[in-house]
């Protein structure tokens, strides 16, 4: 896996072979995950499209030189700046961003900040824009406690991968993905994980996101899992409704049945079909 120093943090990435006159699909993972979950989708798309996956700073193999630094900027805006820098370093001029959960928020911010490089966005299991104080406080508290309780021996706990393969999905995914989720949970930098959790769920940040979507000049699509309990479809539709595309009878939302919070693993072919449709519909962007 290749690596580039981006704003002081080594970023691990994979970039497939270039494909002329086609979009470069750039994939952003969610909180406590890594780029690994995009590989089944990349395997389907890379024969026809160039694909870039990378680990957000503090997650996966993009670990900061100085661990557990609470003074860094962990806002979605800063993560968007890191992605802008990565795209520039790799010479990617026309990217279609595909962001899962937290990655969707970062993708939307990047599209707003960098319209000259980003020609569209697909958010996967990502929505929001409604601030519910008590629910967000419970979410932040539970997340912080979870990060504190990460003893090293946890990775050897029998059956934990089995449990993680069944968490937040409509039906059990392959056990190897459960093991990957355990690994990513344990290696995430604590300051980054907590910082992202807190900075992306403030009332101000939550209320900014619909404005970001409303100001986009590029097309944006939102994929919802009908059985997603982390980001229920109603919140996906709410955020999607602020984009001009939504005026076309909600034409910017796609609902997937038998799908929880990991659509790229649970319904890989359907997500791939959407991205192929995007390539066909917006072919003029990529000439």
Buried (B, 14 or more C-beta within 10 A) or exposed (E): EEBBEBBEBBBBBBBBEEBEEBBBBBBBBBBBBBBBBBBBBBEBBBEEBBBBBBBBBBBBBBBBEEEEBEEBEBBBBBBBBBBBBBBEEBEBEBBBBBBBBBBBBBBBBBBBBBEEBBBBBBBBBBBBBBBEEEEBEEBBEEBBEBBEEBEEEEBEEEEBBEEBBBBBBBEEBEBEBBBBBBBBBEBBBBBBBBBBBBBBBBEEBBEBBBEBBEEBEBBBBBBBBEBBEBBBBEBBBBBBBBBEBBEEEBEBBBBBEEBBBBBBBBBBEBBBEBBBEBBEEBEEBBE
